[in-house]
């Protein structure tokens, strides 16, 4: 089955029901169904002609008003795909309500009430037994095309998972023409232009059949955001035996394969796995080497490995509710790691973490748009704590961590700092030896030691002193912008509240990793 003859479809009754859901209007806090309104109007026209004319007139004016509201919503939300009677799944709704401890979000001094919210949250924190690995057949049913493209076994004799795939296209056509990564980014199109010019030179001829080398990453830097993943990525790129995708974060496993480009835009076309594999062609060519000098097709550089560094891979499962049946009491039946394990059971993963309190403030400063301040951050933290506590009133802690509505509603990403919840789920699928967990604080204090741990974990050979010096002495990447530095630190009260909130999660993380430093009880700001 090729990319062209495979048509993706939304899976599960959840999405089917969603698309059938009518638009609801709300008048005086009472939901009103637009279709019901139109039905009433239609019934009223059966009355007398005099009354009917008036009703038709009023109904016409009402429909005009409705269309005006829809058009206004269309313009204000920036939707460029057309008017939809069903709302975008990523437009926030009123399904999430705060918990019982309401307080004045505009007042920094309302300390006691916020402490009550945190206390309520901590009373509901529980760490259950590890989940079971998903059944491979169930995974294949959820995405049969992906499993038809990626083989169960890879080429022997090389470290990186690669294979030869039969090329059935026309050698004179553009192999990257339909790649959706190239459609939405000029930078990607530039990379593909270079790949396009050399594509036919890397095809292997065997028995009148053409083959192209395909590769998946040997390792993934999976998280977390604002924890130093970009700096680690930039340094590993300098290693002669490490190659990456054409850009740092494809976000394919978590977003693009579901058709998510930006959360505010709803769902687009789903990126097929072929589009993801195209991103590793440049690295695959380096593993393959020049076929003119090596007609056997055996890789010329078998020790070269490929990495991928999407910092969403560890935690972002927000798309699950729109594509899978909700049969697990509000928890996703499949997680990202289930699919990776089914395809690459020997894959390796690097996790970079930092004090979750500082991570959240850095996240706010980096992704915030306007009116950023320590006071605004405090208000957003307070609101997010209320929403999370409100979810815990009805659902389990794990359900709330993976609750898409709550995650999209919170003005700051509290859930990303609940590292241990995600790590426990990853350890249910992969062995502890396959996951290297690092701290940004240690990386900043002794970068050379951190990099040696990474090199050993990836089974990379020793480097010359010159190359190692180049890697360690490079300036830090993706540091805080000067304008954000001028805003100063978060308020002391905010920091105290967040430390109290994250404390039970950090304690569990330190226990799982058997390392007390993951409590972050005494750290300088980064």
N, C-alpha and C positions, 0 to 999 in steps of 0.2 A: 504493500500500500504506500503510495507516495503522498507528498504533501498536497498535491493538486486534487487528488481524488478523495481526500478525507475532509469531511465537514464536521466541525465541532458543534456540539449542542450542549445546552445547559443541562446539568444532571440533577435529578432529585425533585421531589414534589415541592420543596421549599421555593425554588425559583419559579416553577409553574404557577404556584399559588400567587407568588409575588407579581408576576406579569398580569394575572387576572384581577389583581386587586384594584378597585376603582379609586379615583381621586377623592379624598375626603376633605371637605371644607369644615371650618370650625367657626361657629357663630355663638358668641356668649359662652365660650368654653364647652359648647355642645357639638360633637362631630356631626357633620351633615354630608351625606353621600350625594355627589353631583348627579350620578345616574338616577338616584331616587327622585331628585328634584326635577329632572327632565321627564321622568315618568309621570309625576304628578301633573306637570304642565300638559302632557299629552292627554291625560285623562280629563282634564278640565275643559279641553277644547270640545268635548262632546256635549257641553251644556248649550244653552240657548245662544243664538247667534249674537245677540247684543252683548250678553255677558262674555261670550266667547271672544268677541273682538277685543274687549278690554283685557281679558286674560292673556290673549295672544300678544297684545301690546306690552303688558307688564312682563310677560314671559320673555318677550324679545329683548326688552330693556334689561331684564335680569341676566339673560344669557350674554348680552353685550358686556354687562358688568363683570361677569365671570371670565369672559375672554380677556377683558382688560386686566384683571388680576393675574391671569395666567401669563399674559404677555409681559406684565411688569415683573413677575417672578422670573420669567425667561431671561429678561434683560439683566436683572439684578444678579442672578446666579451665574451669568456668563455662559449659559449653555449654548454651544454652537452646533449641536447635532440635530436640533429640531424640537418642536413642542411635543411633549409626551404626556399622556393622561395618567401614566404611572410615575411616581416620583423616582428620582435617582436613588439607588440604594445607599448612596453616600451623602445624601442630604439629610442633615440631622432632623430627628423628629422628637416627639414628646414622650417616647416610651420610657425614658429614664427619668426618674424623679429623685430628689434628694432624700436622704434618710430623715429620721425623726428630729435630729438636732439642727434645726434651722438657725442661722445666725446672719448677722449683717456683714456681707462680703466686702463692703466698702470700708469697714472699720478694722484697722490693724490691731486695735486693742481688745477685740473680742476673743481673747486668748482662751478663756475657760471653756467656751462652747466648742472651739476647734479641738481642744484636748479631749472633750467628750466624744467627738466624732472618731478621733484616732483610737481612743480606748475601746469604743464599740467595734471598730474594725479589728483591732488586735484580739478581741475576745472571740472572733469568728475565724481566725487564722488556723488552718489545719493542713497538715501534709499527709495525704493518704498514701497508700501503697502505690508502687509504680504501675503504670498502665501497661497493658500487654501490647506487643507489636502487632500491627494490623495484618490481617490475612492477605497474602500476596494476590490471591484470586480476586478479592474484593478491590484491591488497589488497581488491578488490571482492568476490571470492569469500569472503574471510575475514569480511567484515561487509557483506553486501549491503544490509541495511536502512539503515545510515548513509548509504550512497551514493545510495539512493533518496530520502532525505529532503532532503539538501543538494544544491542544483542546481550545475551546472558553472559557471554565470555568475551575477553579482550585478547589482543595480540600478546603472545608470550615473549619473554625476553626483554621487555621494557617496563619501566616503573609506572609510567602513566597509563591510565585506561584508554586505549585507542583501538580502532578496528578499521577495516577497509569496507566501504559501502559502495555498492554498484551505482555508477552514475548513468542514469537513463535519459538525461536531458540532452539537448542539442549543444554541441561544443561551441557553437558560434553565438549562442544566446547568453544573456547575462544571468549567472547563477544566483545573484543577490538582488535581482530586480524586485522580488516580492517580499524581501525581508522587512519586517515591520520595524525593526530597530533603525534601519536606514530611512524609513518613511518619516519618522518623527524627530530626527536629529541630523543637522548638517554635518556635525563632527563624525557621526557614524558613516554617513555617506562618503566622506573623504577616505575613511579607512577602507570601506568596501571598494572604492575606486581603485586603490592600490591592489587589493586582493583580486579584483576582477582581471587586472592586466596580467597577472601571473598564474591565474587559475589553471589554465590548460597545461602548463608546464609541470604541474604536480599530479596529474592524472596517471595512474598506473595502468598499462595495457597488458591484459592477460586473456589469451584465447578470444581475441576479437571483442573483448569486453573492457570497458573503462571502469576504474575504481578510484575513489577518492578516500583519503585518510580522514577519519573522524575521531575526535577526542572529547572526553569529559575531563573536568579537573581532577587532579590527584588529591588536592586539599582545598578546603574552603575556610576563609576567615568569615565567621558567621555572625559576629556581633561583639559588643553592642554599639549602637550609635553614640558618638561623642565620647568614646573610650579609647581612642588612639588607633583605630583600625586603619585610618588613612596613612598615618605615619609608618606603621608596620608594613603596609602594602608598598609604600614608596621605597622603603629600605630593602624589602625582599626582591623588588624588581631589579635591583642592582646586582643580585646574585647571578652568575653566569648560567647556572643550571635551573633557574626558576623563570617561568614565563607566565603571563597572565592573559586574561581575555583582553579584547581591544579597549576596554575601559573598566574602571574599578567595580562598579556596581550594576550589573545587568538586572538584578531583582527579578529574575525569571521564575524561580521556584515559588516566590511568595506573591508576586503581582502580575507580571507580564503574561504568564501562562493562563491567567484568569481574565486577561483583557483590561487590567488596571494600569493606567498610566499615571494619572493623578487622582487621588481619592475624591476630589471635588467634582470630577467630570463623569463619574459613574463608570459603566463598563464599555470598553471598546472591543475591537476584534481581538480574539485570543491569539497570543503569539505561539505558533507551533514549535515543537522541540527543535525542528530543523533550523529555525531562526536563532535559537540559543546556541546550537552547535556551530553555526557559522562564525560566532564570535571567537572561537578557538582555532580557526583555520590558520591564522598566522603562526600560532604556537605549534600547531600540528605540522606545518611545513618545516619548522626547524627541527622537530623530532624526526621527521621523515628524511630530511636531507635532499640533496640533489639526485633525482632519479637518473640523470644522464650518467653520473658516475657510479650509480648503484642500481643496476637494472633488476636486481632480485626483489626490490620492494622492501627489504629489511630496513628498519629505521637506522639512520646514521648516528643519531644521538639518543641512545636508549636511556640515558640517565637524566635527561631533561624532564622536568615535571611542570604541570600547569596548575595555577591557582585561580581562585575566584573569590572576590571580597565584598559581596553584598551584605551589608551590616543588618539587613532585615531578616536574614535566613533563620536566625535563632528564635525569633519571637513573633514575627508577623504571620499570623494565620487568619487575618481578618476576612479573607474571601470565603472561608469555609461555609458560612451560613447561607450563601447564595448558590452554592453548587452541590452540597451534600445534604442528604436527608438528616433531619434533626431527630435522631433516634437515640441520642446519648444524654438526655436530660440537660441540654444546653451546652454540652461540651463537644468539640469537633470530633467526628468519628475517625478522621485521618489528619495527621500532621505532616508538615513538610518533610521531616526526617524519615517518615515511613516510606515515602516515595524514593528518597535518596538511598535509603538502606536497601530497598528492593532492587535497585539498579546497581548500586555500588556498595556492597556490604563491607568493603575494605577501605572506604574513604576515610580521610583524616580531617579533623576540624580544629581550628584555633579560635579561642574565645578571649577577647580583651575586655576586661571589666574595670570599673573605677568606683569610688564611693558613690552610691546611687543618688545621694543628696546633691553632690557637686555635678553629677552627670545630668540631673534634671535641670539645674540652673543653666548649664552650658547648652543643653538642648533648647531651652526657652530662648536664650540669647541668639542662638544660631538660626533657628527657624522662625522666630518672631519677626513680624513685619514692621509694625509701627507702635509708637507709644510704649516702648519697653522701659520698664523701671523696676526697682526692687519691690515697690508697693504693688505694681500691677502683677508681678510674679506671685506675690503673696496671695492676692485675691484669686488668681487662677489656681494656685495650689489648694486653697480653701474650697473652691468650687469643685475641683476634681476629687478631693477627699469626700465631699458630700455625695457625689455621684457614685463613687465606689462603695461607700457605706450603704447607700440606698440599694445597690445591686445585691449586697450581702444580706440584706433583709429577706430576700426571696430565693437566692441561689447560693451554691457552694462557692468557696473562694476560687477554685480552679475555673469554674464556669464564668465567674466575673472577670478573671484575668484574660480569658479568651472571648469575652463578650464583645462582639463587633460594635454594637450600639453604644455601649459604655465607652469603649476605646475611642470611638469617633466623637463622642460628646465631650469627653474631658478636654479642657483647654490646654492642659499640659500632660505629657505622656508618663504618668505615674507608673503604669504597668510595665514599661520597659525596664525599670530598675528592680523588678521582682525576679532577679536573676535565677534564684534557686528553683522557682516553679518551672521555668523553661529547661533548666539544666537537668532536673529530675526526669523530665519527659524525654530528653535526648539520651540520657543514660539508660532509659528503658529499651532503647533500640541499638545503640552503639556501646561498645565496651569503654571503660574508663581510659584504657590505653590509647584509644583513638581520638580522644578529646583533650587538647592542651588548654588549660585555663590560666590566663595571665592577668596581672594587675597593671594598670597604667601607671600607678604610683611607683611600682618596682621598675617598670620600663624607663620612666623618667630619671630614676635614681641611678640605675646601673644598666644602661642600654646594651652594653656588650654582653652582660650575663643573660639578659632576656633573649637576645638574638642567638646566642649559643644554644639556649634551650630550644628555640624554634628550629635551628639547623639540625640538631640532634633528633628532634621529633619527626622531621621530614626526611631523615636519613640522608642528609646532604654531606658531601665530602668536605674536607678542610679547604680553607681559602688561603690565598697568599696574604701577607701582611698588608700589601698595598690595597687589595680589594676590600679586605675587612675594614681597613682604616677609612676607605671611601664610604662604606656603608654606615659606619657608626658616626662619622663626622658630618654627615649631611644635615642641614638644618631641619628642625622639626616641621612637620607638615600639618596643615589645617588647624593652626592655633587660633586662639580667640582674637577677633578683629579689634583694632584700636578703639573704635567707637563703642564696642561692647565692654571693653575694659574700663572705659570712662564711666560706665554706669555703676561700677563698684560691685561689692559682694552682695549677696542676698541679705535680707534683714535677719538679725539674730533670732527673732521669734520664729521666722519661717524655717530657719535651719534647725532649730530645736524641735519643731513640730515634725519635720521630715525625718530627722534622726529617730524620733520616737516611732514613726510609722514604719520605717524600713528595718528597725532593730530585729524583730523576730525572723524576718526573711534573711537578714545577714547572718544571724546566729545559726540558722539551719544550713546556709551555704557553707559556713566555716566547718560545720560538722560533716557535711557531705564531702567536702574537699580535704578535710582533716588538716586545716591550716587556719590558725587563729587570725591571721592578718586580714582575712575576708570579712571580719566583723567591722572593720573600718571605725574603730573606736577612737583612734588618735591619728589623724592624718592632716597634713597641710593641704591647702587648696591648690588645685591644678587648673 
